[in-house]
Amino acid sequence: MEKQDYISEQIDSLDQREPVIEIRDLHKSFGDNHVLNGFSMTLYKGENLVVMGKSGSGKSVMVKCLVGLIQPDSGFLSVMGKEIKTLDRKTLDALRSDIGFLFQGSALYDSMTVRENLEFPMRRHKEKLGNIRDTTPMVLEALENVGLAHTVDLMPSELSGGMKRRVALARTLILKPKIILYDEPTSGLDPITSKEIIQLMGRVQKKYGTSSLIITHDVDCARVISERMVLLVEGKNYVEGSYTELSKSTDPRVEAFFKK
Ligand SMILES: Nc1ncnc2c1ncn2[C@@H]1O[C@H](COP(=O)(O)OP(=O)(O)OP(=O)(O)O)[C@@H](O)[C@H]1O
């Protein structure tokens, strides 16, 4: 097969996959600070997509636009076939229950036990889960997925940084999300704990068939977890490709991401 035909076939097979997130030509400025200048990307069902960008390049702004927390200036945003700007508050809330978030610093409630932290989203999204009389089996199942069922009655202050991150992932899983957004999932963790979190992300994806959008600076995380990467430079999707492809690039702007 000619190389050109092979590439066309690859593109065709990618096009046949179901998009779960589509961002097209997204623009967002704060005064003179033009943060996003036509950013586009697609996350396909079951895929692990890594978005890398320098600090301050607009990764968090992009995610906030995506989940309707901030209003973009222009552009098309859709999640699971629903265009965000057309949704009323109730529909947006229901859609958000299909999206799990794992934000930097894990953000557990310090004054609540692990159990109470996991019960919190269950109460908030009653419509999705129905009326659950006994939350314990679901709480324990979610904790078992991250190997931490024994911590159910502990306080966050009694957990290590890596354990907190795993509990936060369990809290995300309890709503059985279809998409998980990871914002710097390994930041602040030592290399061994980072590796554990990355392996866990892979296991979760296999078990639940979730699609993951992973925002990270961590090149090792991108190498292990990503099927595809998008580099965000000057507010645009500068280049896309697999880790292997991008890590061989001789473009200085791409090389800069891979230098340690
Ligand atoms: N609500 C806001 N008002 C004004 N400026 C903002 C606001 N939110 C973000 N910005 C600006 O947008 C730019 C991008 O910020 P953002 O938090 O998206 O960066 P990032 O790529 O996620 O960085 P990091 O990797 O450090 O988290 C920054 O210059 C920031 O100051």
The ligand as a Tripos MOL2 file, in Angstrom:
@<TRIPOS>MOLECULE
LIG
   31    33     1     0     0
SMALL
NO_CHARGES

@<TRIPOS>ATOM
      1 N1        -11.0040   34.6510   35.1880 N.pl3     1 LIG1
      2 C1         -9.9350   35.1530   34.6100 C.ar      1 LIG1
      3 N2         -9.7840   36.4950   34.4770 N.ar      1 LIG1
      4 C2         -8.6970   37.0160   33.8580 C.ar      1 LIG1
      5 N3         -7.6910   36.3020   33.3650 N.ar      1 LIG1
      6 C3         -7.7670   34.9620   33.4670 C.ar      1 LIG1
      7 C4         -8.8850   34.3230   34.1030 C.ar      1 LIG1
      8 N4         -8.6860   32.9780   34.0640 N.ar      1 LIG1
      9 C5         -7.5000   32.7790   33.4400 C.ar      1 LIG1
     10 N5         -6.9630   33.9730   33.0810 N.ar      1 LIG1
     11 C6         -5.6930   34.1470   32.3500 C.3       1 LIG1
     12 O1         -5.6870   33.2500   31.2610 O.3       1 LIG1
     13 C7         -4.3710   32.7500   31.0170 C.3       1 LIG1
     14 C8         -4.3940   31.2410   30.9540 C.3       1 LIG1
     15 O2         -4.6850   30.7130   32.2420 O.3       1 LIG1
     16 P1         -4.8940   29.1590   32.5140 P.3       1 LIG1
     17 O3         -5.2080   29.0240   33.9600 O.co2     1 LIG1
     18 O4         -5.8560   28.5950   31.5450 O.co2     1 LIG1
     19 O5         -3.4510   28.5800   32.2030 O.3       1 LIG1
     20 P2         -2.9460   27.0620   32.2610 P.3       1 LIG1
     21 O6         -2.4290   26.7290   30.8990 O.co2     1 LIG1
     22 O7         -4.0300   26.1880   32.8050 O.co2     1 LIG1
     23 O8         -1.7320   27.2140   33.2750 O.3       1 LIG1
     24 P3         -1.1520   26.2030   34.4200 P.3       1 LIG1
     25 O9         -0.5100   25.0770   33.6700 O.co2     1 LIG1
     26 O10        -0.1660   27.0530   35.1310 O.co2     1 LIG1
     27 O11        -2.3100   25.7720   35.2680 O.co2     1 LIG1
     28 C9         -3.4830   33.3190   32.1190 C.3       1 LIG1
     29 O12        -2.7940   34.4370   31.6000 O.3       1 LIG1
     30 C10        -4.4780   33.7530   33.1810 C.3       1 LIG1
     31 O13        -3.9980   34.8540   33.9000 O.3       1 LIG1
@<TRIPOS>BOND
     1     1     2 1
     2     2     3 ar
     3     2     7 ar
     4     3     4 ar
     5     4     5 ar
     6     5     6 ar
     7     6     7 ar
     8     6    10 ar
     9     7     8 ar
    10     8     9 ar
    11     9    10 ar
    12    10    11 1
    13    11    12 1
    14    11    30 1
    15    12    13 1
    16    13    14 1
    17    13    28 1
    18    14    15 1
    19    15    16 1
    20    16    17 2
    21    16    18 1
    22    16    19 1
    23    19    20 1
    24    20    21 2
    25    20    22 1
    26    20    23 1
    27    23    24 1
    28    24    25 2
    29    24    26 1
    30    24    27 1
    31    28    29 1
    32    28    30 1
    33    30    31 1
@<TRIPOS>SUBSTRUCTURE
     1 LIG1         1 GROUP 0 **** ****
